[in-house]
C-alpha cells in the first residue's frame, strides 16, 4: 500500500518526473501514442536514467502496484489502472558505431530518429512501415517491414540488451551473458524485464531505393489483383511488395476517380540499385494508375510513406493473419470484400513475404523466440475506431477474416496481437518456443510483475 511519505521519498530519489492524477500534465502523460485505451494510473514515473527505472520497478513490486511499461506508446495493449505507469520516452541514447555497423538505442528512440542518424553513413535498420514506431518495442515483438524479404525480421539483428529485471537488478544480455534472455528478447516481447537499451546490427544500404504506391479505382480490382499475383511471383528478394484495399480520404491530393472511395493499391520497396529500371518498367503490367507515387528515394522516406507516420497520435485497431497463397478463391474473396463487405475507414493489406527472411550474413540463422512466418503472404487489417466506433471496427475485421477463413493458414504473429487477444498468445509461437519462453520467464520474473502486456506467464516450478 502506498502512503504520501513513500510517494514523496520516491519523488525525491528520482532524476525524472513523478506525476499523480492532480498534477498538471498527468492526462497527457497517461495517454499512449496509440490511443486505444483510456488508462488512469495512480502514479506515473517518467524515467530520465536507468536508475529511475530501477526505482520505479522496486516501488511497484514492494507496494504491490500493477506495473505498466510504456516506451513510445505504440504497442500498448492493457490499461495500467490504479498502478504505476513507467514511461521510457526520455531514454534517448543513440550511440552509432559506423565501423562496427552497430547502434545502441534507448527505449524512447523511434525508427525515424534512428534512420536519420544512420542513413548518412549508408546504414539502415530493418524498420517497419511506420517510422514513428519505437525501435525497441517493434524489434522485441519480431519486426516485419519494408525490407523483410531481403533481410528478414528486425529481431534477428539484436546483439545485446540492457535490461532491468523484476528484482531491480540491471543485467546485460548478449551471446555470452544471459544468452537465454537474449534469445527470448528476439521476438518474445516485453515480458521479461524493462529493456532500457538495445544493441542492433545495422544493414548496408548506401543507395536510394525504388518505392511508393500506385493507386487504381476499385472497378479494376479483379484485374489488378490477378496481375499483382503474377507480378509478385517474379520478384527477387530485394523487392517487398503489397496489395491493399483502402478507404481513400476525401482529400485534394487524390484524383476524383478514387477520392473518398474504396481503391486498390500496389506498393513496393526495391533495394537493388542495379535493377531499379527493370522493376520500374515491370509496373507497366498494371496499366495506367489513377495516382503514381513510385519513385527513387532514401530508405528513411519509405518508412514515412504510411499516413500514420505523420500523425501525432492515433486510435487504430489492427489484426493480422496469413494467406496460404493468392489462389483464385483467395482473390475472389478479397474482391468480394472490396466490393461489398469493406467497412468504412479501413485498410486491408496483403503483404508479400518469402524471400530470404533470414539475416544477410554468413552462418546459421540466429536463435530467436519469434515464429518466422512460413506463409507467402500476410494479411493485415486496420481500422480507425475514433471515427467509426470500436465495436464496428472489431466486428468489421472479424467479418473480413471469417470471409477469408478457408484460405488462411491460422498462423499468428506476436507483434500484431492486441490486448483482447491474450488467449491467442501461445499460438503466436511454436509450442517448443512458448514452453521455453515460460521457463525463461520463471527465471527472470517468477512473480509475473510484467503482465500488463500480451503476457507469457512463468512456468510452474
TORKOL-4160 file (C-alpha; in steps of 0.2 Angstrom, whole numbers, padded with zeros to 4 digits, m for minus):
461
<pt num="1" X="0000" Y="0000" Z="0000"/>
<pt num="2" X="0007" Y="0017" Z="m0005"/>
<pt num="3" X="0007" Y="0032" Z="0008"/>
<pt num="4" X="0011" Y="0050" Z="0005"/>
<pt num="5" X="0028" Y="0048" Z="0013"/>
<pt num="6" X="0033" Y="0034" Z="0002"/>
<pt num="7" X="0027" Y="0044" Z="m0014"/>
<pt num="8" X="0037" Y="0059" Z="m0008"/>
<pt num="9" X="0053" Y="0048" Z="m0005"/>
<pt num="10" X="0051" Y="0041" Z="m0022"/>
<pt num="11" X="0049" Y="0058" Z="m0030"/>
<pt num="12" X="0065" Y="0064" Z="m0020"/>
<pt num="13" X="0075" Y="0049" Z="m0027"/>
<pt num="14" X="0070" Y="0051" Z="m0045"/>
<pt num="15" X="0080" Y="0061" Z="m0058"/>
<pt num="16" X="0065" Y="0061" Z="m0069"/>
<pt num="17" X="0047" Y="0066" Z="m0065"/>
<pt num="18" X="0033" Y="0059" Z="m0054"/>
<pt num="19" X="0015" Y="0063" Z="m0059"/>
<pt num="20" X="m0001" Y="0060" Z="m0049"/>
<pt num="21" X="m0019" Y="0062" Z="m0055"/>
<pt num="22" X="m0020" Y="0080" Z="m0048"/>
<pt num="23" X="m0004" Y="0086" Z="m0057"/>
<pt num="24" X="m0003" Y="0096" Z="m0072"/>
<pt num="25" X="0002" Y="0086" Z="m0087"/>
<pt num="26" X="m0005" Y="0070" Z="m0080"/>
<pt num="27" X="m0018" Y="0067" Z="m0093"/>
<pt num="28" X="m0006" Y="0069" Z="m0107"/>
<pt num="29" X="0007" Y="0058" Z="m0099"/>
<pt num="30" X="m0005" Y="0044" Z="m0096"/>
<pt num="31" X="m0011" Y="0043" Z="m0114"/>
<pt num="32" X="m0001" Y="0031" Z="m0126"/>
<pt num="33" X="0003" Y="0037" Z="m0143"/>
<pt num="34" X="m0009" Y="0023" Z="m0150"/>
<pt num="35" X="m0025" Y="0030" Z="m0142"/>
<pt num="36" X="m0034" Y="0013" Z="m0140"/>
<pt num="37" X="m0035" Y="0013" Z="m0121"/>
<pt num="38" X="m0040" Y="0026" Z="m0108"/>
<pt num="39" X="m0029" Y="0022" Z="m0093"/>
<pt num="40" X="m0029" Y="0030" Z="m0076"/>
<pt num="41" X="m0013" Y="0025" Z="m0066"/>
<pt num="42" X="m0011" Y="0031" Z="m0048"/>
<pt num="43" X="0007" Y="0036" Z="m0052"/>
<pt num="44" X="0017" Y="0040" Z="m0067"/>
<pt num="45" X="0036" Y="0039" Z="m0067"/>
<pt num="46" X="0045" Y="0047" Z="m0082"/>
<pt num="47" X="0062" Y="0039" Z="m0081"/>
<pt num="48" X="0077" Y="0050" Z="m0086"/>
<pt num="49" X="0090" Y="0037" Z="m0082"/>
<pt num="50" X="0091" Y="0019" Z="m0079"/>
<pt num="51" X="0092" Y="0021" Z="m0060"/>
<pt num="52" X="0074" Y="0029" Z="m0062"/>
<pt num="53" X="0068" Y="0013" Z="m0070"/>
<pt num="54" X="0076" Y="0003" Z="m0055"/>
<pt num="55" X="0067" Y="0014" Z="m0043"/>
<pt num="56" X="0050" Y="0013" Z="m0051"/>
<pt num="57" X="0051" Y="m0006" Z="m0053"/>
<pt num="58" X="0056" Y="m0008" Z="m0035"/>
<pt num="59" X="0042" Y="0003" Z="m0029"/>
<pt num="60" X="0029" Y="m0005" Z="m0039"/>
<pt num="61" X="0035" Y="m0023" Z="m0033"/>
<pt num="62" X="0036" Y="m0018" Z="m0014"/>
<pt num="63" X="0020" Y="m0009" Z="m0014"/>
<pt num="64" X="0010" Y="m0022" Z="m0024"/>
<pt num="65" X="0005" Y="m0010" Z="m0038"/>
<pt num="66" X="0001" Y="m0015" Z="m0055"/>
<pt num="67" X="0016" Y="m0010" Z="m0067"/>
<pt num="68" X="0013" Y="m0004" Z="m0084"/>
<pt num="69" X="0028" Y="0000" Z="m0095"/>
<pt num="70" X="0027" Y="0012" Z="m0110"/>
<pt num="71" X="0041" Y="0017" Z="m0122"/>
<pt num="72" X="0034" Y="0026" Z="m0136"/>
<pt num="73" X="0016" Y="0020" Z="m0133"/>
<pt num="74" X="0013" Y="0012" Z="m0150"/>
<pt num="75" X="0012" Y="m0006" Z="m0143"/>
<pt num="76" X="0001" Y="m0003" Z="m0128"/>
<pt num="77" X="m0011" Y="m0017" Z="m0125"/>
<pt num="78" X="m0018" Y="m0016" Z="m0107"/>
<pt num="79" X="m0023" Y="m0001" Z="m0096"/>
<pt num="80" X="m0012" Y="0002" Z="m0081"/>
<pt num="81" X="m0027" Y="0007" Z="m0070"/>
<pt num="82" X="m0023" Y="0011" Z="m0052"/>
<pt num="83" X="m0005" Y="0006" Z="m0054"/>
<pt num="84" X="0012" Y="0013" Z="m0058"/>
<pt num="85" X="0015" Y="0018" Z="m0076"/>
<pt num="86" X="0033" Y="0018" Z="m0081"/>
<pt num="87" X="0037" Y="0029" Z="m0096"/>
<pt num="88" X="0053" Y="0027" Z="m0106"/>
<pt num="89" X="0051" Y="0040" Z="m0119"/>
<pt num="90" X="0065" Y="0051" Z="m0112"/>
<pt num="91" X="0078" Y="0037" Z="m0113"/>
<pt num="92" X="0085" Y="0043" Z="m0129"/>
<pt num="93" X="0103" Y="0035" Z="m0131"/>
<pt num="94" X="0108" Y="0034" Z="m0149"/>
<pt num="95" X="0126" Y="0028" Z="m0150"/>
<pt num="96" X="0132" Y="0024" Z="m0168"/>
<pt num="97" X="0147" Y="0014" Z="m0171"/>
<pt num="98" X="0149" Y="0016" Z="m0190"/>
<pt num="99" X="0165" Y="0004" Z="m0192"/>
<pt num="100" X="0156" Y="m0010" Z="m0182"/>
<pt num="101" X="0139" Y="m0007" Z="m0191"/>
<pt num="102" X="0131" Y="m0007" Z="m0173"/>
<pt num="103" X="0120" Y="0005" Z="m0164"/>
<pt num="104" X="0114" Y="0006" Z="m0146"/>
<pt num="105" X="0097" Y="0014" Z="m0144"/>
<pt num="106" X="0087" Y="0019" Z="m0129"/>
<pt num="107" X="0069" Y="0014" Z="m0126"/>
<pt num="108" X="0062" Y="0031" Z="m0132"/>
<pt num="109" X="0070" Y="0031" Z="m0149"/>
<pt num="110" X="0059" Y="0030" Z="m0164"/>
<pt num="111" X="0064" Y="0022" Z="m0181"/>
<pt num="112" X="0063" Y="0040" Z="m0188"/>
<pt num="113" X="0077" Y="0046" Z="m0176"/>
<pt num="114" X="0087" Y="0030" Z="m0179"/>
<pt num="115" X="0086" Y="0031" Z="m0198"/>
<pt num="116" X="0091" Y="0049" Z="m0198"/>
<pt num="117" X="0106" Y="0045" Z="m0189"/>
<pt num="118" X="0112" Y="0030" Z="m0199"/>
<pt num="119" X="0107" Y="0034" Z="m0217"/>
<pt num="120" X="0121" Y="0047" Z="m0220"/>
<pt num="121" X="0133" Y="0033" Z="m0217"/>
<pt num="122" X="0125" Y="0021" Z="m0229"/>
<pt num="123" X="0117" Y="0011" Z="m0215"/>
<pt num="124" X="0099" Y="0007" Z="m0210"/>
<pt num="125" X="0090" Y="m0004" Z="m0199"/>
<pt num="126" X="0076" Y="m0016" Z="m0203"/>
<pt num="127" X="0062" Y="m0004" Z="m0199"/>
<pt num="128" X="0043" Y="m0006" Z="m0200"/>
<pt num="129" X="0031" Y="0003" Z="m0212"/>
<pt num="130" X="0028" Y="0017" Z="m0199"/>
<pt num="131" X="0043" Y="0027" Z="m0194"/>
<pt num="132" X="0036" Y="0035" Z="m0178"/>
<pt num="133" X="0036" Y="0017" Z="m0170"/>
<pt num="134" X="0049" Y="0014" Z="m0156"/>
<pt num="135" X="0064" Y="0004" Z="m0161"/>
<pt num="136" X="0064" Y="m0007" Z="m0146"/>
<pt num="137" X="0045" Y="m0012" Z="m0144"/>
<pt num="138" X="0044" Y="m0016" Z="m0163"/>
<pt num="139" X="0060" Y="m0026" Z="m0163"/>
<pt num="140" X="0056" Y="m0036" Z="m0147"/>
<pt num="141" X="0040" Y="m0042" Z="m0155"/>
<pt num="142" X="0048" Y="m0048" Z="m0171"/>
<pt num="143" X="0048" Y="m0034" Z="m0184"/>
<pt num="144" X="0041" Y="m0036" Z="m0201"/>
<pt num="145" X="0044" Y="m0021" Z="m0213"/>
<pt num="146" X="0048" Y="m0015" Z="m0230"/>
<pt num="147" X="0065" Y="m0024" Z="m0230"/>
<pt num="148" X="0059" Y="m0041" Z="m0224"/>
<pt num="149" X="0061" Y="m0051" Z="m0240"/>
<pt num="150" X="0079" Y="m0045" Z="m0241"/>
<pt num="151" X="0085" Y="m0045" Z="m0223"/>
<pt num="152" X="0072" Y="m0054" Z="m0213"/>
<pt num="153" X="0064" Y="m0049" Z="m0196"/>
<pt num="154" X="0071" Y="m0035" Z="m0186"/>
<pt num="155" X="0073" Y="m0046" Z="m0170"/>
<pt num="156" X="0087" Y="m0056" Z="m0179"/>
<pt num="157" X="0098" Y="m0041" Z="m0178"/>
<pt num="158" X="0098" Y="m0039" Z="m0159"/>
<pt num="159" X="0115" Y="m0042" Z="m0152"/>
<pt num="160" X="0114" Y="m0036" Z="m0135"/>
<pt num="161" X="0102" Y="m0028" Z="m0122"/>
<pt num="162" X="0102" Y="m0019" Z="m0106"/>
<pt num="163" X="0088" Y="m0025" Z="m0095"/>
<pt num="164" X="0081" Y="m0020" Z="m0078"/>
<pt num="165" X="0073" Y="m0036" Z="m0071"/>
<pt num="166" X="0058" Y="m0038" Z="m0059"/>
<pt num="167" X="0071" Y="m0039" Z="m0044"/>
<pt num="168" X="0078" Y="m0022" Z="m0049"/>
<pt num="169" X="0094" Y="m0029" Z="m0055"/>
<pt num="170" X="0102" Y="m0022" Z="m0071"/>
<pt num="171" X="0109" Y="m0035" Z="m0082"/>
<pt num="172" X="0117" Y="m0036" Z="m0100"/>
<pt num="173" X="0110" Y="m0049" Z="m0111"/>
<pt num="174" X="0122" Y="m0055" Z="m0125"/>
<pt num="175" X="0128" Y="m0071" Z="m0133"/>
<pt num="176" X="0140" Y="m0073" Z="m0118"/>
<pt num="177" X="0130" Y="m0065" Z="m0104"/>
<pt num="178" X="0112" Y="m0071" Z="m0101"/>
<pt num="179" X="0110" Y="m0079" Z="m0118"/>
<pt num="180" X="0093" Y="m0087" Z="m0113"/>
<pt num="181" X="0087" Y="m0069" Z="m0110"/>
<pt num="182" X="0094" Y="m0063" Z="m0127"/>
<pt num="183" X="0085" Y="m0077" Z="m0136"/>
<pt num="184" X="0069" Y="m0073" Z="m0128"/>
<pt num="185" X="0071" Y="m0054" Z="m0132"/>
<pt num="186" X="0072" Y="m0059" Z="m0151"/>
<pt num="187" X="0054" Y="m0059" Z="m0154"/>
<pt num="188" X="0047" Y="m0064" Z="m0137"/>
<pt num="189" X="0040" Y="m0046" Z="m0132"/>
<pt num="190" X="0042" Y="m0036" Z="m0117"/>
<pt num="191" X="0038" Y="m0050" Z="m0104"/>
<pt num="192" X="0055" Y="m0052" Z="m0095"/>
<pt num="193" X="0060" Y="m0035" Z="m0090"/>
<pt num="194" X="0062" Y="m0017" Z="m0095"/>
<pt num="195" X="0074" Y="m0015" Z="m0110"/>
<pt num="196" X="0082" Y="0002" Z="m0107"/>
<pt num="197" X="0094" Y="0000" Z="m0121"/>
<pt num="198" X="0095" Y="m0012" Z="m0136"/>
<pt num="199" X="0111" Y="m0015" Z="m0147"/>
<pt num="200" X="0107" Y="m0019" Z="m0165"/>
<pt num="201" X="0117" Y="m0024" Z="m0180"/>
<pt num="202" X="0114" Y="m0012" Z="m0195"/>
<pt num="203" X="0112" Y="m0016" Z="m0213"/>
<pt num="204" X="0122" Y="m0008" Z="m0228"/>
<pt num="205" X="0110" Y="0002" Z="m0239"/>
<pt num="206" X="0120" Y="0016" Z="m0246"/>
<pt num="207" X="0109" Y="0020" Z="m0261"/>
<pt num="208" X="0092" Y="0026" Z="m0264"/>
<pt num="209" X="0078" Y="0013" Z="m0266"/>
<pt num="210" X="0063" Y="0012" Z="m0278"/>
<pt num="211" X="0047" Y="0013" Z="m0268"/>
<pt num="212" X="0030" Y="0020" Z="m0267"/>
<pt num="213" X="0012" Y="0017" Z="m0270"/>
<pt num="214" X="0001" Y="0016" Z="m0286"/>
<pt num="215" X="m0017" Y="0019" Z="m0284"/>
<pt num="216" X="m0031" Y="0011" Z="m0295"/>
<pt num="217" X="m0050" Y="0013" Z="m0295"/>
<pt num="218" X="m0060" Y="m0001" Z="m0287"/>
<pt num="219" X="m0068" Y="m0005" Z="m0303"/>
<pt num="220" X="m0051" Y="m0013" Z="m0308"/>
<pt num="221" X="m0049" Y="m0023" Z="m0293"/>
<pt num="222" X="m0050" Y="m0040" Z="m0301"/>
<pt num="223" X="m0038" Y="m0036" Z="m0314"/>
<pt num="224" X="m0026" Y="m0028" Z="m0303"/>
<pt num="225" X="m0026" Y="m0041" Z="m0290"/>
<pt num="226" X="m0023" Y="m0055" Z="m0303"/>
<pt num="227" X="m0009" Y="m0045" Z="m0311"/>
<pt num="228" X="m0002" Y="m0042" Z="m0294"/>
<pt num="229" X="m0001" Y="m0061" Z="m0290"/>
<pt num="230" X="0008" Y="m0065" Z="m0307"/>
<pt num="231" X="0020" Y="m0050" Z="m0305"/>
<pt num="232" X="0024" Y="m0053" Z="m0286"/>
<pt num="233" X="0029" Y="m0071" Z="m0291"/>
<pt num="234" X="0043" Y="m0064" Z="m0302"/>
<pt num="235" X="0051" Y="m0053" Z="m0289"/>
<pt num="236" X="0068" Y="m0056" Z="m0282"/>
<pt num="237" X="0070" Y="m0055" Z="m0263"/>
<pt num="238" X="0077" Y="m0037" Z="m0265"/>
<pt num="239" X="0059" Y="m0032" Z="m0268"/>
<pt num="240" X="0045" Y="m0032" Z="m0255"/>
<pt num="241" X="0028" Y="m0028" Z="m0261"/>
<pt num="242" X="0010" Y="m0026" Z="m0255"/>
<pt num="243" X="m0008" Y="m0026" Z="m0262"/>
<pt num="244" X="m0020" Y="m0015" Z="m0252"/>
<pt num="245" X="m0039" Y="m0011" Z="m0252"/>
<pt num="246" X="m0040" Y="0006" Z="m0245"/>
<pt num="247" X="m0054" Y="0018" Z="m0240"/>
<pt num="248" X="m0047" Y="0034" Z="m0248"/>
<pt num="249" X="m0048" Y="0050" Z="m0238"/>
<pt num="250" X="m0058" Y="0064" Z="m0246"/>
<pt num="251" X="m0043" Y="0075" Z="m0249"/>
<pt num="252" X="m0037" Y="0086" Z="m0263"/>
<pt num="253" X="m0021" Y="0075" Z="m0266"/>
<pt num="254" X="m0031" Y="0061" Z="m0273"/>
<pt num="255" X="m0039" Y="0062" Z="m0290"/>
<pt num="256" X="m0058" Y="0061" Z="m0292"/>
<pt num="257" X="m0058" Y="0043" Z="m0298"/>
<pt num="258" X="m0053" Y="0037" Z="m0281"/>
<pt num="259" X="m0056" Y="0052" Z="m0269"/>
<pt num="260" X="m0067" Y="0047" Z="m0255"/>
<pt num="261" X="m0070" Y="0030" Z="m0261"/>
<pt num="262" X="m0063" Y="0012" Z="m0259"/>
<pt num="263" X="m0047" Y="0010" Z="m0270"/>
<pt num="264" X="m0035" Y="m0004" Z="m0273"/>
<pt num="265" X="m0016" Y="0000" Z="m0272"/>
<pt num="266" X="0000" Y="m0009" Z="m0277"/>
<pt num="267" X="0016" Y="m0004" Z="m0267"/>
<pt num="268" X="0034" Y="m0009" Z="m0267"/>
<pt num="269" X="0051" Y="m0006" Z="m0259"/>
<pt num="270" X="0065" Y="m0012" Z="m0271"/>
<pt num="271" X="0083" Y="m0011" Z="m0263"/>
<pt num="272" X="0094" Y="m0016" Z="m0278"/>
<pt num="273" X="0100" Y="m0001" Z="m0287"/>
<pt num="274" X="0106" Y="m0011" Z="m0302"/>
<pt num="275" X="0089" Y="m0017" Z="m0306"/>
<pt num="276" X="0078" Y="m0002" Z="m0302"/>
<pt num="277" X="0074" Y="0002" Z="m0320"/>
<pt num="278" X="0069" Y="m0015" Z="m0324"/>
<pt num="279" X="0057" Y="m0016" Z="m0309"/>
<pt num="280" X="0050" Y="0001" Z="m0313"/>
<pt num="281" X="0046" Y="m0004" Z="m0330"/>
<pt num="282" X="0038" Y="m0020" Z="m0324"/>
<pt num="283" X="0025" Y="m0010" Z="m0316"/>
<pt num="284" X="0018" Y="m0006" Z="m0333"/>
<pt num="285" X="0009" Y="m0023" Z="m0332"/>
<pt num="286" X="m0004" Y="m0015" Z="m0321"/>
<pt num="287" X="m0009" Y="m0001" Z="m0334"/>
<pt num="288" X="m0011" Y="0017" Z="m0330"/>
<pt num="289" X="m0014" Y="0021" Z="m0312"/>
<pt num="290" X="m0026" Y="0035" Z="m0305"/>
<pt num="291" X="m0011" Y="0041" Z="m0295"/>
<pt num="292" X="0008" Y="0036" Z="m0296"/>
<pt num="293" X="0019" Y="0039" Z="m0281"/>
<pt num="294" X="0033" Y="0027" Z="m0285"/>
<pt num="295" X="0050" Y="0035" Z="m0286"/>
<pt num="296" X="0068" Y="0033" Z="m0280"/>
<pt num="297" X="0071" Y="0040" Z="m0263"/>
<pt num="298" X="0082" Y="0037" Z="m0247"/>
<pt num="299" X="0076" Y="0022" Z="m0237"/>
<pt num="300" X="0071" Y="0033" Z="m0222"/>
<pt num="301" X="0057" Y="0041" Z="m0233"/>
<pt num="302" X="0050" Y="0024" Z="m0237"/>
<pt num="303" X="0046" Y="0022" Z="m0218"/>
<pt num="304" X="0037" Y="0039" Z="m0219"/>
<pt num="305" X="0025" Y="0034" Z="m0233"/>
<pt num="306" X="0012" Y="0027" Z="m0221"/>
<pt num="307" X="0000" Y="0041" Z="m0216"/>
<pt num="308" X="0002" Y="0035" Z="m0198"/>
<pt num="309" X="0020" Y="0042" Z="m0199"/>
<pt num="310" X="0013" Y="0059" Z="m0199"/>
<pt num="311" X="0000" Y="0058" Z="m0185"/>
<pt num="312" X="0005" Y="0065" Z="m0168"/>
<pt num="313" X="m0007" Y="0052" Z="m0160"/>
<pt num="314" X="m0019" Y="0039" Z="m0167"/>
<pt num="315" X="m0033" Y="0027" Z="m0162"/>
<pt num="316" X="m0032" Y="0012" Z="m0173"/>
<pt num="317" X="m0036" Y="m0006" Z="m0171"/>
<pt num="318" X="m0027" Y="m0020" Z="m0181"/>
<pt num="319" X="m0026" Y="m0038" Z="m0183"/>
<pt num="320" X="m0015" Y="m0049" Z="m0194"/>
<pt num="321" X="m0015" Y="m0067" Z="m0201"/>
<pt num="322" X="m0008" Y="m0076" Z="m0216"/>
<pt num="323" X="m0014" Y="m0082" Z="m0233"/>
<pt num="324" X="m0009" Y="m0100" Z="m0239"/>
<pt num="325" X="m0007" Y="m0092" Z="m0257"/>
<pt num="326" X="m0016" Y="m0080" Z="m0268"/>
<pt num="327" X="m0026" Y="m0093" Z="m0276"/>
<pt num="328" X="m0041" Y="m0090" Z="m0287"/>
<pt num="329" X="m0053" Y="m0092" Z="m0272"/>
<pt num="330" X="m0042" Y="m0081" Z="m0261"/>
<pt num="331" X="m0043" Y="m0067" Z="m0274"/>
<pt num="332" X="m0061" Y="m0069" Z="m0277"/>
<pt num="333" X="m0065" Y="m0067" Z="m0258"/>
<pt num="334" X="m0053" Y="m0052" Z="m0257"/>
<pt num="335" X="m0063" Y="m0044" Z="m0272"/>
<pt num="336" X="m0080" Y="m0048" Z="m0263"/>
<pt num="337" X="m0073" Y="m0039" Z="m0248"/>
<pt num="338" X="m0068" Y="m0024" Z="m0258"/>
<pt num="339" X="m0084" Y="m0023" Z="m0267"/>
<pt num="340" X="m0097" Y="m0026" Z="m0254"/>
<pt num="341" X="m0090" Y="m0031" Z="m0237"/>
<pt num="342" X="m0077" Y="m0017" Z="m0234"/>
<pt num="343" X="m0081" Y="m0006" Z="m0219"/>
<pt num="344" X="m0078" Y="0012" Z="m0219"/>
<pt num="345" X="m0061" Y="0019" Z="m0214"/>
<pt num="346" X="m0052" Y="0003" Z="m0216"/>
<pt num="347" X="m0036" Y="m0004" Z="m0224"/>
<pt num="348" X="m0034" Y="m0022" Z="m0229"/>
<pt num="349" X="m0016" Y="m0026" Z="m0234"/>
<pt num="350" X="m0009" Y="m0042" Z="m0242"/>
<pt num="351" X="0010" Y="m0041" Z="m0239"/>
<pt num="352" X="0022" Y="m0052" Z="m0249"/>
<pt num="353" X="0034" Y="m0062" Z="m0238"/>
<pt num="354" X="0045" Y="m0076" Z="m0244"/>
<pt num="355" X="0062" Y="m0070" Z="m0250"/>
<pt num="356" X="0076" Y="m0074" Z="m0238"/>
<pt num="357" X="0068" Y="m0069" Z="m0221"/>
<pt num="358" X="0085" Y="m0073" Z="m0214"/>
<pt num="359" X="0100" Y="m0062" Z="m0210"/>
<pt num="360" X="0110" Y="m0057" Z="m0224"/>
<pt num="361" X="0126" Y="m0063" Z="m0215"/>
<pt num="362" X="0136" Y="m0079" Z="m0216"/>
<pt num="363" X="0132" Y="m0093" Z="m0204"/>
<pt num="364" X="0117" Y="m0100" Z="m0197"/>
<pt num="365" X="0101" Y="m0091" Z="m0193"/>
<pt num="366" X="0102" Y="m0083" Z="m0175"/>
<pt num="367" X="0092" Y="m0092" Z="m0162"/>
<pt num="368" X="0076" Y="m0082" Z="m0158"/>
<pt num="369" X="0059" Y="m0084" Z="m0150"/>
<pt num="370" X="0050" Y="m0076" Z="m0164"/>
<pt num="371" X="0040" Y="m0088" Z="m0175"/>
<pt num="372" X="0045" Y="m0083" Z="m0193"/>
<pt num="373" X="0030" Y="m0084" Z="m0204"/>
<pt num="374" X="0030" Y="m0098" Z="m0217"/>
<pt num="375" X="0016" Y="m0092" Z="m0227"/>
<pt num="376" X="0019" Y="m0082" Z="m0244"/>
<pt num="377" X="0008" Y="m0068" Z="m0239"/>
<pt num="378" X="0002" Y="m0059" Z="m0223"/>
<pt num="379" X="m0015" Y="m0051" Z="m0221"/>
<pt num="380" X="m0016" Y="m0036" Z="m0211"/>
<pt num="381" X="m0032" Y="m0026" Z="m0207"/>
<pt num="382" X="m0033" Y="m0009" Z="m0199"/>
<pt num="383" X="m0047" Y="0002" Z="m0194"/>
<pt num="384" X="m0050" Y="0019" Z="m0185"/>
<pt num="385" X="m0062" Y="0017" Z="m0170"/>
<pt num="386" X="m0062" Y="0035" Z="m0166"/>
<pt num="387" X="m0071" Y="0038" Z="m0182"/>
<pt num="388" X="m0082" Y="0023" Z="m0184"/>
<pt num="389" X="m0083" Y="0015" Z="m0166"/>
<pt num="390" X="m0074" Y="0001" Z="m0158"/>
<pt num="391" X="m0087" Y="m0012" Z="m0160"/>
<pt num="392" X="m0089" Y="m0008" Z="m0178"/>
<pt num="393" X="m0070" Y="m0009" Z="m0181"/>
<pt num="394" X="m0068" Y="m0025" Z="m0172"/>
<pt num="395" X="m0083" Y="m0033" Z="m0180"/>
<pt num="396" X="m0078" Y="m0027" Z="m0197"/>
<pt num="397" X="m0061" Y="m0035" Z="m0195"/>
<pt num="398" X="m0069" Y="m0051" Z="m0188"/>
<pt num="399" X="m0081" Y="m0052" Z="m0203"/>
<pt num="400" X="m0067" Y="m0050" Z="m0216"/>
<pt num="401" X="m0056" Y="m0063" Z="m0208"/>
<pt num="402" X="m0071" Y="m0075" Z="m0207"/>
<pt num="403" X="m0075" Y="m0072" Z="m0225"/>
<pt num="404" X="m0057" Y="m0077" Z="m0229"/>
<pt num="405" X="m0056" Y="m0091" Z="m0217"/>
<pt num="406" X="m0055" Y="m0105" Z="m0230"/>
<pt num="407" X="m0039" Y="m0098" Z="m0237"/>
<pt num="408" X="m0030" Y="m0093" Z="m0221"/>
<pt num="409" X="m0016" Y="m0103" Z="m0213"/>
<pt num="410" X="m0021" Y="m0099" Z="m0195"/>
<pt num="411" X="m0004" Y="m0093" Z="m0190"/>
<pt num="412" X="m0002" Y="m0078" Z="m0179"/>
<pt num="413" X="0012" Y="m0065" Z="m0176"/>
<pt num="414" X="0016" Y="m0058" Z="m0159"/>
<pt num="415" X="0018" Y="m0040" Z="m0165"/>
<pt num="416" X="0001" Y="m0039" Z="m0172"/>
<pt num="417" X="m0009" Y="m0046" Z="m0157"/>
<pt num="418" X="m0019" Y="m0033" Z="m0147"/>
<pt num="419" X="m0024" Y="m0034" Z="m0129"/>
<pt num="420" X="m0040" Y="m0043" Z="m0132"/>
<pt num="421" X="m0031" Y="m0057" Z="m0140"/>
<pt num="422" X="m0022" Y="m0063" Z="m0124"/>
<pt num="423" X="m0030" Y="m0081" Z="m0126"/>
<pt num="424" X="m0020" Y="m0082" Z="m0143"/>
<pt num="425" X="m0003" Y="m0078" Z="m0137"/>
<pt num="426" X="0003" Y="m0096" Z="m0135"/>
<pt num="427" X="m0002" Y="m0099" Z="m0154"/>
<pt num="428" X="0009" Y="m0085" Z="m0160"/>
<pt num="429" X="0025" Y="m0096" Z="m0156"/>
<pt num="430" X="0029" Y="m0113" Z="m0159"/>
<pt num="431" X="0025" Y="m0125" Z="m0145"/>
<pt num="432" X="0043" Y="m0128" Z="m0140"/>
<pt num="433" X="0047" Y="m0109" Z="m0141"/>
<pt num="434" X="0032" Y="m0105" Z="m0130"/>
<pt num="435" X="0037" Y="m0118" Z="m0117"/>
<pt num="436" X="0055" Y="m0111" Z="m0117"/>
<pt num="437" X="0048" Y="m0093" Z="m0115"/>
<pt num="438" X="0038" Y="m0098" Z="m0100"/>
<pt num="439" X="0054" Y="m0106" Z="m0092"/>
<pt num="440" X="0064" Y="m0090" Z="m0095"/>
<pt num="441" X="0050" Y="m0080" Z="m0088"/>
<pt num="442" X="0051" Y="m0091" Z="m0072"/>
<pt num="443" X="0069" Y="m0087" Z="m0070"/>
<pt num="444" X="0068" Y="m0068" Z="m0073"/>
<pt num="445" X="0051" Y="m0064" Z="m0067"/>
<pt num="446" X="0044" Y="m0078" Z="m0057"/>
<pt num="447" X="0030" Y="m0066" Z="m0049"/>
<pt num="448" X="0024" Y="m0060" Z="m0066"/>
<pt num="449" X="0027" Y="m0042" Z="m0062"/>
<pt num="450" X="0027" Y="m0038" Z="m0080"/>
<pt num="451" X="0010" Y="m0043" Z="m0085"/>
<pt num="452" X="0001" Y="m0028" Z="m0092"/>
<pt num="453" X="0006" Y="m0034" Z="m0110"/>
<pt num="454" X="0002" Y="m0049" Z="m0121"/>
<pt num="455" X="0008" Y="m0059" Z="m0106"/>
<pt num="456" X="0018" Y="m0075" Z="m0105"/>
<pt num="457" X="0015" Y="m0082" Z="m0088"/>
<pt num="458" X="0030" Y="m0090" Z="m0079"/>
<pt num="459" X="0031" Y="m0109" Z="m0080"/>
<pt num="460" X="0026" Y="m0118" Z="m0064"/>
<pt num="461" X="0040" Y="m0123" Z="m0053"/>
